[in-house]
Amino acid sequence: MLFSKEDVFKKLSVLSGGERVRTLIAKMMLEESNTFIIDEPTNHLDMESIQSLNKGLINFNGVILFSSTDHELVQSTANRVIEIFEDGTYIDQPMTYDEYLETKEK
């Protein structure tokens, strides 16, 4: 999770926002769950951490339900897009994010 040797002994209270996120992701990975629910997972992460998270999500064998404004993360990991509107209606499409955007334009 990109921590250096001495960083593993830090208390949670002194970790940066990105370090805390990486710690929580590591904890969830160790629990070996089959479902992963995350909201804006790339917030507070540096580029190296985002790339590592992206690879981990791609290799995850369970269900991932996430919201993100990170286009690259959504495009590379999502194979189903659910858009929920303010009035409670929704669109549910089994496709990549870029494919979904193309269908919305038409």
N, C-alpha and C positions, 0 to 999 in steps of 0.2 A: 504493500500500500504506500510505497515511496517514503517511508520513514527511515531516517539514518539511525545508526546504532544508538546514540544517546537519546534520540527523540522518543524511543519506546518507553523510557522511564519517566517521561513528563506526566504531570497530573492533568486531567481533563480541563481543569479550570484555567490553565495557562496556554492551552492550544488555540491556534487561530481558527477562524471559521472553516477554512478548507481542511485543516487537520482534523477538526471535529467531524466533518462530513466523511472524510476517509476512514476515521475510526468507526463510525456508525455503519458504513458500508462493509467494512471488514467483519464487524460483529454479525451482521446479517448473513454474510457469506458463510461464516462458520456455523450458523444455525441450520444450514442445509434445507431451507424452506423450499416449497415448490411454487410459491407465489411471492412476488416482489412488488410492493406498491410504493412509488416514490413521486415526489412533486419537485420539479425543477432540480434534478440531481446535479447539474453542472454548475449551479450557483456556488460561488466561493471556491471553486476549484481552478487550479492553474492548468495550462494546456496539457502537460504531461499526465496529470491526474485525470483529465477529461478523456484523453486517449485510452488510458488504462481502464477507466470505467466503461467506455464504449466497447472495448474488447470483452470485458467481463459480461456485459449485458448480452452481447451477441452470442457468447458461449453458454449462457444460462439456459438450462433445460426445462425451466418451468414457465409460468405465466408472469409477464411483467405488465403492470398497469401503471402508466406514468403520464405526467403532463410536463411539457418542456417548450421553451421558446428557442431552444438550440436546434436549428434546422438540420445540421449535420447529424446530431445524435438521433433525432426522430427519423430521418431518412435511412440511416444505416441500421437501425434496430427494429423499427416498427414494421409489422406485416399486416396490421389492421388499424384503421383510423376510426375513432369515434368522436364526433364533434357534437357537443351538447350546447343547445341554444338557451337563451334566457327564459323562453316561454316553456321550457321543459321538453321540447321536441329534440330529436337527435338524428344524426346520420351515422350509420355503421357500415363501413366498407372494408372488406378484406383486400387491402392493397398497400403499396408503399405510400409514403407521404407525398412524394413528387407526383405519383400517379393520381392521388386524390386531388391535389392542387390543379392538375390538368383537367380533371373532370369538372371541377367547380368553375373553371374558366369557360367551358363550353355551354 
